[in-house]
Structures are given as C-alpha cells and as structure tokens.
Amino acid sequence: MIGTGRPGPHNAITDVAGVMVGHTTLISGAGGLRVGHGPVRTGVTVIRPRAEQLWEHPVFAGYHRLNGAGEMTGTHWIAEMGRLTTPIGLTNTHSVGVVRDALVAVEVRDRDLTQPFFSLPVVAETWDGVLNDVNGFHVRPEHVLQAFDNAAGGAVAEGNVGGGTGMICHDFKGGIGTASRIVHEERGGYTVGVLVQANHGRRERLVVNGVPVGQIINGEQVPVPQPPELQGAPRQGEGSIIVVVATDAPLLPHQLTRLAQRAGLGVARLGGVGEHLSGDLFLAFSTGNALQPSDFGAGIPLYQPVTMLADAHITPLFDAVVEATEEAIVNALIAAGTMAGRDGITAHALDGRRLRALLT
C-alpha cells in the first residue's frame, strides 16, 4: 500500500457512496494494422457520480489542467457553473465524439422530453494508438450505453479494461486503476476515491515508494513498446493521464479545484512530469451536498442550502488525493496484463511479485 492512509473497503472510487463505474472492453484481431479492421485494443469507461440521474441531482465539481495535450469536454461549463451534470466518459483520443454523443443520447432516452434541456457531457481521453487501431473508430454508441447501464458500485475492474484497454504507463502496460482513502473521524471521516486512466510516463522516471523501479527494471530487462515507424527516433515524453477524484466531503467548487490540483502531486510522486505531449487532466466532484437543478424550468427555488467544509480542515483531503492517485496508478500497472497489439507491438506488464520484492 502507498502512504499511511486507510483505504476504503474496496480501495476504489466506488467507496464514495453512490458512485458507480461501468466498462465496455473491446479486444479483437491480431497481426498487422489494417485501419478500420484492427487489431482492436480499446473501450470506454463510464463513471456515474450518483445512483440517481445526475441531471436531477447535480454535484459540485472543479478541474485542473497540468498539461493540455489532451481533451476533457464540458470543462467550460464546469468552470462557469461549478457543477457536474452528466456522467463522465473515458475512452481513446479519436472516440471522444461518439462517447459524448452517446451520453447525450442517454439523457434523451431517460429524461422527460416535454421539458427543455441541454447536455454538455464530460468525456476525457488518452491515446492508445501504439497498440490499437485508433483510427478505426471501433467504439460505438452501443458500447457507451452498455457501460452506462452496467455501471455499479463495489469492486472495480482494473488494468486492461474499458477506456484503459490499450494504454501504456511508464512503458509498462497501463490502463484503469483506482484507490481510496478514508479521512480520520476527527476530521470528518470522509472518503476520497480516485480513478485513473494511466497512459503516461517514461520508464527511467518510474519511482515507487522511493525505489527507482524504472531504472532497475529497465528497457534491457523488459522491452519498451515502440511503434515500428518511430524506431530509433528520440522520445518526446508522449502519453497522458486522466484522474477523476470523488469525495463525500461537502466541498464547494473552488475547493474541488484545489483537490483536483493535488492529483498532480500523486502523478509526480511516481515520476510523471506533465511532459510536452502529455494530456494530464484532472476532475474532482463532491456528493456531499444535495443539489437540485437550478438552470431553468418551473419551480426552481430561490435558494439552495449548501454545507461547506471549513478550509482549515481540508489538508487531510489533500493527503488522501495524493496517496489515492499514486496508488491508483500503481494498481493500474499491477492489474494490467501483458498485451500484444497492432503489428505485434507488445506492452509488458509490471510483475507485481517483482515489484513487492523491490519494495521490501
């Protein structure tokens, strides 16, 4: 375990009550790349912040950009209003549009269409083109709906699943990872959960609990995946990471922006630096206030009562975000199995037993 904090019962973002996660994983084909045919190593992950429909019970939210070579849709609306009103989709770079449209279709399917509404879904991406036919557009609307409808609480599948299926982290196989921390009772007993889509970092910079793992298990011992068209070219630090932070602490949007910023410290503790071509985008939301829709329509109350955690007590939540982010990335590395993708390119797993031996 990373750090000194106490994880929740599932050590997952779903330890925050009401949060649900669903995956659709797409794996097919082998051999040489044929655009539109495969091999396919991709998918979609959907995070639902509440068991209820979010457009009926929105949550306060904030976000942070460490490095912007990536996309997270809907953040202008979050910056303007401080609220998250849709589920969160995670997928590959070239499937952001279809996931966004499918999440709008969920609202069209499930909302009262006699009332006016608009939807600005949050969809974030990392690029899986080293292993996947990323230009083949294999993620379809039905895959998004499946992930949304199958989202559940409890244990969360990690590694080569959902949006993380084809991802690479610190030149090992990466993907989806999650972790949680529970703040001490005297500080409120709140839960912080983190889910990452880890597709970032360089091997030589990977450090776990102070041990230079990436220098010990270097590219000579475990090969670094490299597309044939880039063989011999200098590496520019490509890759990205999406971090989603959930908490039940009653935080306001500006406080959640501060929580989202701290995810970058967890990324950094493992050796991530937010490189030139990296999209490092972080979102935080809180279920700690019972909000009602407040944009338009009949019956909107004049006031909404909210509770705010005093800033003097927010530092333990910062600690929890840093530790849970760091551990979620390690969990993604450990859970992900070795995967061969297009053109026979192989991303090798970080062996969990070998890692434990290095850390003891």
C-alpha positions as CSV (number, residue, x, y, z in Angstrom):
1,M,0.0,0.0,0.0
2,I,1.1,3.5,-0.8
3,G,1.5,6.0,2.1
4,T,0.0,5.8,5.6
5,G,-3.8,6.5,4.9
6,R,-6.5,4.0,5.4
7,P,-8.3,2.7,2.2
8,G,-12.0,2.0,2.0
9,P,-13.5,-1.4,1.8
10,H,-13.0,-1.8,-2.0
11,N,-10.0,0.5,-2.3
12,A,-11.8,2.1,-5.2
13,I,-13.6,5.3,-6.2
14,T,-16.9,3.4,-5.5
15,D,-16.1,3.6,-1.8
16,V,-17.7,7.1,-2.1
17,A,-21.3,6.1,-1.6
18,G,-23.4,6.3,-4.8
19,V,-20.5,6.4,-7.2
20,M,-20.7,3.7,-9.9
21,V,-18.3,2.6,-12.6
22,G,-19.0,0.6,-15.8
23,H,-16.7,-0.7,-18.6
24,T,-17.0,-1.9,-22.1
25,T,-13.8,-3.6,-23.3
26,L,-13.1,-4.2,-27.0
27,I,-10.3,-6.7,-27.9
28,S,-10.2,-8.4,-31.2
29,G,-7.8,-9.3,-34.0
30,A,-4.0,-9.7,-34.2
31,G,-1.2,-9.0,-36.6
32,G,-0.6,-6.1,-38.9
33,L,-2.5,-2.9,-38.7
34,R,-5.5,-2.5,-41.1
35,V,-7.2,0.7,-40.4
36,G,-10.9,0.1,-39.8
37,H,-10.4,-3.6,-39.2
38,G,-7.9,-3.8,-36.3
39,P,-6.3,-5.1,-34.2
40,V,-8.7,-3.6,-31.7
41,R,-7.5,-2.9,-28.1
42,T,-9.8,-0.2,-26.8
43,G,-13.0,0.6,-25.0
44,V,-15.0,3.0,-22.8
45,T,-15.4,3.6,-19.1
46,V,-18.3,5.5,-17.6
47,I,-18.3,7.0,-14.1
48,R,-21.7,7.8,-12.6
49,P,-21.3,10.1,-9.6
50,R,-24.7,9.3,-8.2
51,A,-27.1,6.4,-8.3
52,E,-29.8,8.9,-9.2
53,Q,-29.9,10.7,-12.6
54,L,-27.3,13.4,-12.4
55,W,-29.3,15.9,-14.3
56,E,-31.9,15.7,-11.5
57,H,-29.2,15.8,-8.7
58,P,-26.1,17.5,-9.9
59,V,-22.8,17.6,-7.9
60,F,-20.3,20.4,-7.3
61,A,-17.1,20.0,-9.3
62,G,-13.8,21.5,-10.2
63,Y,-11.0,20.6,-12.6
64,H,-7.3,21.3,-13.2
65,R,-5.0,21.1,-16.3
66,L,-1.4,20.0,-15.6
67,N,-0.6,19.8,-19.3
68,G,-3.0,20.3,-22.1
69,A,-2.1,18.0,-24.9
70,G,-5.4,16.2,-24.4
71,E,-9.2,16.7,-24.2
72,M,-11.8,16.8,-21.5
73,T,-15.1,18.1,-22.8
74,G,-17.6,20.0,-20.7
75,T,-15.0,21.8,-18.6
76,H,-16.0,25.3,-19.7
77,W,-19.5,24.6,-18.2
78,I,-17.9,23.3,-15.0
79,A,-15.7,26.4,-14.8
80,E,-18.8,28.6,-15.3
81,M,-21.3,26.9,-13.0
82,G,-19.2,24.8,-10.7
83,R,-21.4,21.8,-11.2
84,L,-21.2,18.4,-12.9
85,T,-24.5,17.5,-14.6
86,T,-23.6,14.4,-16.6
87,P,-21.7,11.1,-16.2
88,I,-18.0,11.0,-17.1
89,G,-16.8,9.1,-20.1
90,L,-13.2,7.9,-20.6
91,T,-12.0,6.5,-23.9
92,N,-9.4,6.8,-26.6
93,T,-8.5,10.1,-28.3
94,H,-10.4,9.5,-31.6
95,S,-13.6,8.2,-29.8
96,V,-14.4,11.3,-27.7
97,G,-17.1,12.5,-30.1
98,V,-19.0,9.2,-30.2
99,V,-18.9,8.8,-26.4
100,R,-20.0,12.4,-26.0
101,D,-23.0,11.9,-28.4
102,A,-23.9,8.6,-26.7
103,L,-24.1,10.3,-23.3
104,V,-26.4,12.9,-24.7
105,A,-28.5,10.1,-26.1
106,V,-28.7,8.6,-22.6
107,E,-30.4,11.8,-21.5
108,V,-32.7,11.8,-24.5
109,R,-33.7,8.2,-23.6
110,D,-34.2,8.8,-19.9
111,R,-35.3,12.4,-19.4
112,D,-38.8,14.0,-19.6
113,L,-38.7,15.3,-23.2
114,T,-41.6,17.7,-22.5
115,Q,-39.1,19.8,-20.6
116,P,-36.3,21.8,-22.3
117,F,-32.8,20.8,-21.6
118,F,-29.3,20.8,-23.0
119,S,-26.4,18.4,-22.2
120,L,-22.6,19.1,-22.1
121,P,-21.1,15.7,-21.2
122,V,-17.7,15.3,-19.7
123,V,-15.6,13.0,-21.8
124,A,-11.8,12.6,-21.4
125,E,-9.3,10.7,-23.5
126,T,-5.8,9.2,-23.7
127,W,-4.2,7.9,-27.0
128,D,-4.0,4.1,-27.4
129,G,-2.6,4.1,-30.9
130,V,0.6,2.2,-30.1
131,L,-1.5,-1.0,-29.5
132,N,-4.9,-0.1,-31.0
133,D,-6.3,0.7,-34.4
134,V,-7.1,4.2,-33.1
135,N,-8.1,5.5,-36.5
136,G,-10.6,2.7,-37.0
137,F,-13.4,4.2,-34.8
138,H,-14.3,0.9,-33.1
139,V,-16.1,2.4,-30.1
140,R,-19.8,2.6,-31.0
141,P,-22.7,4.2,-29.2
142,E,-24.0,0.9,-28.0
143,H,-20.7,0.3,-26.2
144,V,-21.2,3.6,-24.3
145,L,-24.8,2.7,-23.4
146,Q,-23.6,-0.7,-22.2
147,A,-21.0,0.8,-19.9
148,F,-23.6,3.3,-18.6
149,D,-26.3,0.8,-17.9
150,N,-23.9,-1.8,-16.4
151,A,-22.2,0.8,-14.1
152,A,-22.3,-0.5,-10.5
153,G,-20.8,0.1,-7.1
154,G,-18.5,-2.3,-5.3
155,A,-15.2,-3.7,-6.7
156,V,-14.0,-2.0,-9.9
157,A,-12.2,-4.0,-12.6
158,E,-8.7,-2.5,-13.3
159,G,-6.0,-2.8,-15.9
160,N,-6.8,-3.8,-19.4
161,V,-10.5,-2.8,-19.2
162,G,-12.7,-0.1,-20.6
163,G,-11.0,3.1,-21.7
164,G,-7.7,1.8,-20.4
165,T,-7.6,-1.4,-22.5
166,G,-4.9,-0.2,-24.9
167,M,-3.0,2.2,-22.6
168,I,0.7,2.2,-21.7
169,C,2.1,3.6,-18.4
170,H,5.8,4.3,-17.8
171,D,6.5,2.0,-20.7
172,F,4.8,-0.9,-19.0
173,K,1.2,-2.0,-19.7
174,G,-1.1,0.6,-18.2
175,G,-4.9,1.2,-18.1
176,I,-7.6,1.8,-15.5
177,G,-6.6,1.9,-11.8
178,T,-8.5,3.0,-8.7
179,A,-7.9,3.5,-5.0
180,S,-9.5,5.3,-2.0
181,R,-8.6,6.8,1.4
182,I,-10.8,7.5,4.5
183,V,-10.0,10.6,6.5
184,H,-9.8,10.2,10.3
185,E,-13.0,10.6,12.1
186,E,-11.9,13.7,14.0
187,R,-11.5,15.3,10.5
188,G,-15.0,14.2,9.4
189,G,-14.4,10.6,8.4
190,Y,-14.9,11.5,4.7
191,T,-14.0,9.2,1.8
192,V,-11.8,10.2,-1.1
193,G,-11.8,7.9,-4.2
194,V,-9.7,8.2,-7.3
195,L,-9.9,6.5,-10.7
196,V,-7.2,7.0,-13.3
197,Q,-6.8,6.2,-17.0
198,A,-3.0,5.9,-17.0
199,N,-1.2,6.2,-20.3
200,H,1.8,8.4,-19.4
201,G,5.4,8.5,-18.2
202,R,8.8,7.2,-19.1
203,R,10.4,4.0,-17.8
204,E,13.5,5.6,-16.4
205,R,11.5,8.0,-14.2
206,L,9.2,5.4,-12.5
207,V,9.7,5.6,-8.7
208,V,7.5,3.7,-6.3
209,N,7.8,4.5,-2.5
210,G,11.2,6.0,-3.2
211,V,12.6,2.9,-5.1
212,P,13.8,3.7,-8.7
213,V,11.8,0.8,-10.2
214,G,12.1,2.0,-13.8
215,Q,15.9,2.2,-13.6
216,I,16.1,-1.3,-12.0
217,I,13.6,-2.9,-14.4
218,N,15.0,-1.0,-17.4
219,G,14.3,-1.4,-21.1
220,E,17.0,-4.1,-21.5
221,Q,15.3,-6.3,-18.9
222,V,11.7,-5.6,-20.0
223,P,11.4,-4.1,-23.6
224,V,9.7,-0.8,-24.1
225,P,6.8,-0.9,-26.6
226,Q,7.7,1.2,-29.7
227,P,5.8,1.5,-33.0
228,P,8.0,0.5,-36.0
229,E,7.5,3.9,-37.6
230,L,9.2,5.5,-34.5
231,Q,12.0,3.1,-34.1
232,G,15.2,5.0,-33.5
233,A,13.5,8.3,-33.1
234,P,14.1,10.4,-29.9
235,R,11.3,10.0,-27.4
236,Q,9.4,13.2,-26.6
237,G,7.6,12.0,-23.5
238,E,4.3,11.2,-25.1
239,G,1.3,9.9,-23.3
240,S,-1.4,11.2,-21.0
241,I,-3.3,10.5,-17.7
242,I,-6.9,11.3,-16.7
243,V,-7.6,11.5,-13.0
244,V,-11.1,11.6,-11.6
245,V,-11.4,12.4,-7.8
246,A,-14.7,11.7,-5.9
247,T,-15.5,12.6,-2.3
248,D,-18.4,12.8,0.0
249,A,-16.9,15.7,1.9
250,P,-19.2,18.8,1.5
251,L,-16.9,20.9,-0.7
252,L,-17.7,23.9,-2.9
253,P,-16.4,24.2,-6.5
254,H,-13.3,26.2,-5.6
255,Q,-12.3,23.7,-3.0
256,L,-12.8,20.9,-5.5
257,T,-10.5,22.7,-7.9
258,R,-7.9,22.6,-5.2
259,L,-8.5,18.8,-4.7
260,A,-8.1,18.3,-8.5
261,Q,-4.7,20.1,-8.4
262,R,-3.4,17.7,-5.8
263,A,-3.8,14.8,-8.2
264,G,-0.8,16.1,-10.0
265,L,1.3,15.6,-6.9
266,G,0.3,11.9,-6.9
267,V,1.3,11.7,-10.5
268,A,4.7,13.4,-9.7
269,R,5.5,11.1,-6.8
270,L,5.7,8.2,-9.3
271,G,7.9,10.2,-11.7
272,G,5.3,11.8,-14.0
273,V,6.2,15.4,-15.0
274,G,3.4,16.5,-17.4
275,E,5.6,16.3,-20.5
276,H,5.3,18.4,-23.6
277,L,3.0,15.9,-25.5
278,S,1.1,14.7,-22.4
279,G,-2.5,15.5,-21.6
280,D,-2.7,15.5,-17.8
281,L,-6.3,16.5,-16.9
282,F,-7.9,16.1,-13.5
283,L,-11.6,16.4,-12.4
284,A,-12.9,16.4,-8.8
285,F,-16.5,16.2,-7.7
286,S,-18.4,16.0,-4.4
287,T,-21.6,14.2,-3.5
288,G,-21.7,16.0,-0.1
289,N,-24.4,18.4,-1.0
290,A,-28.0,17.5,-2.1
291,L,-28.3,19.9,-5.1
292,Q,-31.4,20.5,-7.2
293,P,-31.4,21.6,-10.8
294,S,-31.1,25.4,-10.9
295,D,-30.8,26.5,-14.6
296,F,-34.4,26.9,-15.9
297,G,-37.9,25.5,-15.7
298,A,-40.8,25.8,-13.4
299,G,-40.5,25.5,-9.6
300,I,-36.8,26.5,-9.3
301,P,-36.3,27.5,-5.7
302,L,-34.9,31.0,-4.9
303,Y,-32.2,29.5,-2.7
304,Q,-30.3,26.2,-2.3
305,P,-28.9,25.4,1.1
306,V,-25.4,24.0,1.0
307,T,-22.8,23.0,3.5
308,M,-19.1,23.8,3.2
309,L,-16.2,22.1,4.9
310,A,-14.1,24.7,6.7
311,D,-10.8,25.3,4.8
312,A,-8.8,24.7,8.0
313,H,-9.8,21.0,7.7
314,I,-9.2,20.4,4.0
315,T,-5.5,19.3,4.2
316,P,-6.3,15.7,5.1
317,L,-8.3,15.5,1.9
318,F,-5.3,16.8,0.0
319,D,-3.3,14.0,1.6
320,A,-5.9,11.5,0.6
321,V,-6.0,12.6,-3.0
322,V,-2.2,12.4,-3.4
323,E,-2.0,8.9,-1.9
324,A,-5.0,7.6,-3.7
325,T,-3.8,8.9,-7.0
326,E,-0.4,7.4,-6.6
327,E,-1.8,4.1,-5.5
328,A,-4.4,4.1,-8.3
329,I,-1.6,4.4,-10.9
330,V,0.3,1.5,-9.2
331,N,-2.8,-0.6,-9.2
332,A,-3.3,0.1,-12.9
333,L,0.2,-1.1,-13.6
334,I,-0.1,-4.3,-11.4
335,A,-3.6,-5.2,-12.7
336,A,-2.7,-4.8,-16.4
337,G,-1.5,-8.0,-18.0
338,T,1.0,-8.1,-20.9
339,M,-0.8,-7.2,-24.2
340,A,0.2,-7.7,-27.8
341,G,-1.4,-5.2,-30.1
342,R,-1.2,-4.0,-33.7
343,D,1.9,-5.0,-35.7
344,G,2.9,-7.4,-32.9
345,I,3.8,-4.5,-30.6
346,T,3.8,-5.8,-27.0
347,A,3.4,-3.8,-23.8
348,H,4.7,-5.9,-21.0
349,A,3.2,-6.0,-17.5
350,L,5.0,-4.8,-14.4
351,D,5.3,-8.0,-12.4
352,G,3.7,-7.5,-9.1
353,R,5.8,-10.0,-7.3
354,R,9.0,-8.5,-8.6
355,L,7.7,-5.0,-7.5
356,R,7.0,-6.3,-4.0
357,A,10.4,-7.8,-3.7
358,L,12.0,-4.4,-4.7
359,L,9.9,-2.5,-2.1
360,T,10.7,-4.8,0.8
